[in-house]
């Protein structure tokens, strides 16, 4: 069996050609997880669904076009935020955003506290609008 030897100039030429070729980049899809939700508003039919969320990014979804409520779940900070364009709503203590741990069950209330810099030492009760149930699979 014969071994092939390349001259040093051939090796240098091969290295130069390889260095001039464009590097192929791989565009992999970011990992996702499935978020299952059920929105149960008092006096309305329950709405259930699923949305695909990107790992490490806040997941925004609108369960019911009729209610026009939008939720943004941030698993990294264990927070959920609600936006209601047509009525005042909150998630607890009159806040739009709340810490929810694993965020499996979140109560939704009517009204919102617009407290500025000062915090009143008063516990206000807001009427309950319904509940949002969440279940997600950890990737």
Secondary structure, DSSP 4 states (H G I P E B T S, - for coil): -PPP---HHHHHHHHHHHHHSPPPPP-PPPPEEEEEEEEEETTS--EEEEEEEETTS-EEE-S-TTT-EEEEEETTTTEEEEEESSS-EESSTT-SEEE-TT-SEEEEEE------SS---------EEEEEEEEE---
